[in-house]
Amino acid sequence: MKKVERINIIMRYINNRASFTISEIMQEFNISRSTAIRDIREIEAMGMPLTAEVGRDGGYFVMNNSVLPAVRFTDNEVKALFVAFMATRNQQLPYLKSRQSLAEKLLGLISESQQEELVQLNQILLFEGTNPHNPDLLELSDLPHPMLETLIQLLLSDRYLCLTLQEGRGLRSYPVYLLHLYQEKGMWLIEGFDLQEEKRGIFPVDQLTEVKPYPEKKRMSKKKIMEALRKQREGVNLILELGPKAIAQYKKYHPFKVSLAYTDPYQTRALLKAAIPADRTEEWDEMADWLLFLGKDIKIKEMPEELQAGLQERLRLFCP
């Protein structure tokens, strides 16, 4: 590791702690005592507010209410930030008001030679959703949903929410405990525990018209929510192993509330798990059609007899 990179990392390490010792720095960064002392002295010379306490149990302390020096980025770190920023074109990002102003501020922090390299990267690299004939063209989908920031700001302090969604021609409210907020196929989705039906649900942010805290008197405890989710996971009655072709089909379309867990670091194999209620026969038919859509690249680990019979019936229709 180069000295500049090491010092940057040590600065971040120190920023996250109220105190530290030379021995901790030596062990964390696998460097000698003399190197650790030189690095700390250089960091002090840059203006980081440290105080030293001598003695057997002594160490360094970060002074409170002091302005820390700006973190320096290496050339590769600047490129990584810029490429990550480019890769999010035409994606709905919260708090995003102007890509142009963010790009200008980022470029203003670096040298002219680094700016030229980033301009070249901008001309060479294309990402999903980018217009190859005009890479700087942004689609309307680049703008975040107007409720997204409100939702995030609220859930940072309270995850018990009352969601009002536009469904058809009317509105419907859902009291939920928010589990995750995630983006998939260009859409933001809320994964939450429905406090009325007492089950996990997925709610599209695009349909969200209002969000507010759910009254405390009506709330279910987090412990009971986790217990209900655990019981639902125990009720899983469909387990499939998906290969790369089936995973690609899954990414194209998966209308059901099923979980996909990758089983290798390259995301070429995965397990699909679902709990299909026995009293909802319409879901069996829809699930059978969807499994055929996934194709042949699946292995059945566990499947209810009713669903298996539905698949066999459909195969007989295709191959009389």
Stockholm file with secondary structure:
# STOCKHOLM 1.0

chainA/1-320         MKKVERINIIMRYINNRASFTISEIMQEFNISRSTAIRDIREIEAMGMPLTAEVGRDGGYFVMNNSVLPAVRFTDNEVKALFVAFMATRNQQLPYLKSRQSLAEKLLGLISESQQEELVQLNQILLFEGTNPHNPDLLELSDLPHPMLETLIQLLLSDRYLCLTLQEGRGLRSYPVYLLHLYQEKGMWLIEGFDLQEEKRGIFPVDQLTEVKPYPEKKRMSKKKIMEALRKQREGVNLILELGPKAIAQYKKYHPFKVSLAYTDPYQTRALLKAAIPADRTEEWDEMADWLLFLGKDIKIKEMPEELQAGLQERLRLFCP
#=GR chainA/1-320 SS CCHHHHHHHHHHHHHTCSEECHHHHHHHHTCCHHHHHHHHHHHHHTTCCEEEECSTTCEEEECTTCCCCCCCCCHHHHHHHHHHHHHTTTSCCTTCSCHHHHHHHHHHTSCHHHHHHHHHHHHHCCCTTCCTTCTTCCCGGGSCCTTHHHHHHHHTTCCEEEEEEEETTEEEEEEEEEEEEEEETTEEEEEEEETTTTEEEEEEGGGEEEEEECCGGGCCCHHHHHHHHHHHHHTCCEEEEECHHHHHHHHHCCCSCCEEEECSTTSCCEEEEECCCTTCHHHHHHHHHHHHHHCSCEEEEECCHHHHHHHHHHHHHHCC
#=GC SS_cons         CCHHHHHHHHHHHHHTCSEECHHHHHHHHTCCHHHHHHHHHHHHHTTCCEEEECSTTCEEEECTTCCCCCCCCCHHHHHHHHHHHHHTTTSCCTTCSCHHHHHHHHHHTSCHHHHHHHHHHHHHCCCTTCCTTCTTCCCGGGSCCTTHHHHHHHHTTCCEEEEEEEETTEEEEEEEEEEEEEEETTEEEEEEEETTTTEEEEEEGGGEEEEEECCGGGCCCHHHHHHHHHHHHHTCCEEEEECHHHHHHHHHCCCSCCEEEECSTTSCCEEEEECCCTTCHHHHHHHHHHHHHHCSCEEEEECCHHHHHHHHHHHHHHCC
//
